[in-house]
Amino acid sequence: MVALASTGVSFAATKGKADKGVAYVSATHTVGKTLIVSGDFKDKLLGSGGIVYQTRVSPGNQPGTFLVKARKITIFTTKGSLSGKGQGTETIAQDGTTTVSDGTFKLNKGTGAYKGHTFTGKFSGPLTDGIYKFTYTATYR
């Protein structure tokens, strides 16, 4: 009976919690071929914090599109940090408007309260006055 009860708890823990939030970020500088992007975020479960991306940009499949790969994304809160990878497609329209779509991320290296946890999700959003506004949905495990 004890083994069965433990198994039920284990399954419940791996299901994860649905989450959502918004991040406001801007490119700050380059280090070699790496573009550093940073800003802040507000999250339903994790609260508020800072975020830093180490990105590389390459041409996309269509004119006016670019694949932005973040080989490292780190979020910081007062409870710890989570790091991982992600990517998205940036599109610059003929009228000059810029959006990011099809964004995904998986943060699986935690410190502090986030050690052993993962944060996986999807994001998108526009660039306005030099600031990207990414809205996201995620699962926190």
SULKA-V133126 format. One record per residue. RES is the residue in three letters. PSI is psi in degrees with one decimal (999 if undefined). NEAR is the number of other ideal C-beta (glycine too) atoms within 8 Angstrom. D_FIRST is the distance of its C-alpha to the first C-alpha in Angstrom with 1 decimal. Layout:
BEGIN
res->[RES:RES]
psi->[PSI:PSI]
near->[NEAR:NEAR]
d_first->[D_FIRST:D_FIRST]
END
This chain:
BEGIN
res->[MET:VAL:ALA:LEU:ALA:SER:THR:GLY:VAL:SER:PHE:ALA:ALA:THR:LYS:GLY:LYS:ALA:ASP:LYS:GLY:VAL:ALA:TYR:VAL:SER:ALA:THR:HIS:THR:VAL:GLY:LYS:THR:LEU:ILE:VAL:SER:GLY:ASP:PHE:LYS:ASP:LYS:LEU:LEU:GLY:SER:GLY:GLY:ILE:VAL:TYR:GLN:THR:ARG:VAL:SER:PRO:GLY:ASN:GLN:PRO:GLY:THR:PHE:LEU:VAL:LYS:ALA:ARG:LYS:ILE:THR:ILE:PHE:THR:THR:LYS:GLY:SER:LEU:SER:GLY:LYS:GLY:GLN:GLY:THR:GLU:THR:ILE:ALA:GLN:ASP:GLY:THR:THR:THR:VAL:SER:ASP:GLY:THR:PHE:LYS:LEU:ASN:LYS:GLY:THR:GLY:ALA:TYR:LYS:GLY:HIS:THR:PHE:THR:GLY:LYS:PHE:SER:GLY:PRO:LEU:THR:ASP:GLY:ILE:TYR:LYS:PHE:THR:TYR:THR:ALA:THR:TYR:ARG]
psi->[-39.1:-42.4:-41.1:-41.5:-40.1:-39.5:-42.1:-40.7:-40.8:-44.9:-40.5:-39.2:-32.3:-14.1:-39.4:166.4:133.3:141.5:164.3:161.0:-170.7:140.4:138.7:116.2:157.9:152.5:133.8:-39.1:174.7:151.2:101.5:-123.8:3.3:126.4:123.2:128.0:133.6:164.8:-147.8:164.7:157.9:124.1:141.8:-43.4:-39.5:-13.7:-148.9:154.5:-171.2:159.6:139.3:132.5:139.4:107.5:158.6:137.2:133.6:159.1:144.0:-173.7:-21.4:154.9:138.5:6.1:151.7:140.1:120.7:111.3:124.9:103.8:-15.5:127.7:132.7:129.8:144.6:131.9:178.3:-14.6:-10.6:-161.5:159.5:135.4:155.6:-148.0:167.3:177.5:163.6:167.6:121.7:132.7:128.0:111.5:165.5:-28.4:0.3:-10.8:144.2:134.2:156.2:132.2:171.8:32.2:140.0:152.7:152.3:110.7:118.1:10.4:102.2:156.4:164.3:-133.4:-15.6:0.4:129.4:1.8:161.6:153.9:109.4:136.8:-172.3:146.7:163.1:166.0:168.1:164.5:122.6:123.5:39.7:3.0:126.2:135.7:102.7:118.7:142.9:156.1:146.5:170.3:129.4:123.4:999]
near->[4:5:6:7:8:8:8:8:8:8:8:7:7:7:7:8:8:7:14:9:12:9:13:11:12:10:6:6:6:7:5:4:4:10:10:13:13:10:12:10:13:7:11:6:7:12:9:7:12:9:14:11:12:10:12:9:9:7:5:11:3:6:3:8:12:11:11:12:11:13:8:10:14:10:14:8:10:4:8:10:11:15:11:13:10:13:10:12:13:13:13:9:9:4:4:6:8:10:11:16:8:7:14:10:16:10:14:9:7:15:8:8:6:12:8:4:9:13:18:9:11:10:15:11:10:9:10:6:3:5:10:13:10:13:10:13:9:13:11:11:11]
d_first->[0.0:3.8:5.5:5.2:6.3:8.8:10.1:11.0:12.8:14.5:15.8:17.1:18.9:20.7:22.1:24.7:26.9:30.2:33.2:36.9:40.0:43.6:45.3:49.0:50.4:53.7:55.0:56.3:57.8:57.6:57.0:58.6:57.1:54.1:54.4:52.5:51.2:49.8:49.2:46.6:43.7:42.0:38.4:36.2:33.2:34.8:38.0:41.4:42.4:44.7:44.5:46.4:46.9:48.6:50.0:52.2:54.1:55.3:57.2:55.1:55.6:57.9:61.0:60.1:56.5:54.9:51.5:50.3:47.7:46.0:45.1:43.7:42.5:41.4:40.4:40.7:39.4:39.4:35.7:36.3:37.2:36.0:38.1:38.3:40.5:41.9:44.9:46.9:50.1:53.0:55.7:59.2:61.0:64.8:65.1:63.5:60.2:57.2:53.6:50.4:48.1:45.2:43.8:40.5:38.7:35.7:35.3:32.7:34.0:33.2:34.3:33.3:30.7:30.8:29.9:27.2:27.9:29.8:32.3:33.5:36.0:39.3:42.5:46.2:49.2:52.9:55.2:57.5:60.1:58.5:54.9:52.0:49.7:46.4:44.0:40.5:37.1:34.2:30.4:29.1:25.9]
END
